[in-house]
Amino acid sequence: MMLYRPGRDDGLPPNPDVFAKLDQLTREATAVGTFISTDGLHPSAKGARVSISNGNFAVIDGPFTEAKEVIAGYAILQLSSKEEAIEHAKRFLAVMGEGQTEVRQMLDPSDFAEAAAAAHAASRPNTSTGR
């Protein structure tokens, strides 16, 4: 997953030239079978942050003051390595011209297999006789 932070929170969509280049990147990723999903997000003024601490919820309506923390969009690609994801992020940022993209690997079921097996074993009754 790639999270794009433009360093601003004006909510303006890309200009038509940038949008066309983004569309081309998406078409290329689709053609080679790595594209899963991508989308832009409305500005933080239309959002809220919901948190919980000690069982109490707090809601803070946007806009959020730290523009450098604002996520303006995301992309999910199925890639073979972190290095390949970094190359895709560089291509994306070259089109955007500014900002930052955080590259993160998403968890899949195999990441939970060991923990699930341990939880399952712990939940089974102990049937040993001790002999």
C-alpha positions in Angstrom: 0.0 0.0 0.0 1.2 3.5 -0.8 -0.2 6.5 1.2 0.3 9.9 -0.5 0.8 13.0 1.6 1.0 16.1 -0.6 2.2 18.4 2.2 -0.9 20.6 1.8 -4.6 20.2 2.5 -6.3 22.4 -0.2 -8.4 19.5 -1.6 -7.7 20.5 -5.1 -7.6 17.6 -7.6 -4.6 17.2 -9.9 -4.6 19.3 -13.0 -5.7 17.6 -16.3 -2.1 16.9 -17.4 -1.2 15.2 -14.0 -4.5 13.3 -14.0 -3.7 11.9 -17.5 -0.3 10.8 -16.3 -1.8 9.2 -13.2 -4.3 7.4 -15.4 -1.4 6.1 -17.5 0.4 4.8 -14.4 -2.8 3.0 -13.4 -3.2 1.5 -16.9 0.4 0.3 -16.9 -0.1 -1.4 -13.5 -3.3 -2.9 -14.7 -1.7 -4.3 -17.8 1.0 -6.1 -15.9 -1.5 -7.3 -13.2 -0.1 -5.4 -10.2 -3.0 -2.9 -9.8 -5.6 -3.6 -7.1 -7.0 -0.2 -6.1 -6.4 3.5 -5.9 -8.3 6.6 -5.0 -8.0 10.2 -3.8 -9.5 11.5 -0.6 -11.4 14.7 0.2 -9.6 17.3 2.3 -9.4 16.8 6.0 -12.0 19.6 6.5 -14.6 17.1 5.5 -13.3 14.4 7.8 -13.0 13.5 11.5 -10.5 11.7 13.7 -12.0 9.2 16.1 -9.9 7.8 19.0 -10.5 5.8 22.1 -8.6 5.9 25.4 -9.5 4.1 28.6 -12.9 3.2 27.0 -13.8 6.8 26.1 -14.2 7.9 22.6 -13.2 11.3 21.3 -14.1 12.8 17.9 -12.2 15.7 16.4 -13.6 17.3 13.3 -11.3 18.5 10.6 -9.5 20.3 9.3 -6.4 19.1 10.9 -3.6 21.6 11.4 -0.6 19.5 10.4 -0.8 19.5 6.6 2.2 17.3 6.4 0.2 14.5 8.0 -2.8 14.7 5.7 -3.3 11.7 3.5 -4.6 12.8 0.1 -4.8 9.3 -1.6 -3.7 5.8 -1.6 -2.8 3.0 -4.0 -2.8 -0.8 -3.5 -0.5 -2.7 -5.8 0.5 -6.4 -5.6 4.3 -6.2 -5.9 7.1 -8.6 -5.3 9.4 -6.6 -3.0 9.8 -3.4 -1.1 12.3 -2.2 -3.7 9.7 -2.6 -6.4 7.2 -0.6 -4.3 9.7 2.1 -3.8 10.3 2.4 -7.6 6.5 2.7 -8.1 6.4 5.4 -5.4 9.2 7.3 -7.2 7.3 7.1 -10.5 4.1 8.4 -8.8 5.9 11.3 -7.0 7.6 12.3 -10.3 4.2 12.7 -11.8 2.8 14.6 -8.7 5.9 16.8 -8.5 5.8 17.2 -4.7 4.8 15.4 -1.5 5.7 12.1 0.2 4.5 8.6 -0.3 4.7 6.1 2.5 5.2 2.5 1.3 3.7 -0.2 3.6 3.3 -3.9 3.2 -0.2 -5.1 3.9 -0.8 -8.1 6.2 -2.3 -11.3 4.6 -3.8 -14.4 6.3 -0.4 -16.2 6.3 0.9 -13.4 8.6 -1.7 -14.5 11.2 -1.2 -18.3 10.8 1.2 -18.7 13.8 -0.9 -16.5 16.1 -4.1 -18.3 15.1 -2.5 -21.7 15.7 -1.3 -20.7 19.1 -4.8 -19.2 20.0 -6.5 -22.4 18.8 -4.1 -24.6 20.8 -4.7 -22.5 23.9 -8.4 -22.7 23.6 -8.5 -26.5 23.4 -9.1 -28.3 26.7 -6.1 -30.1 28.1 -6.8 -33.8 27.6 -3.5 -35.2 28.8 -3.6 -37.6 31.7 -0.2 -36.6 33.0 1.2 -40.2 32.6 
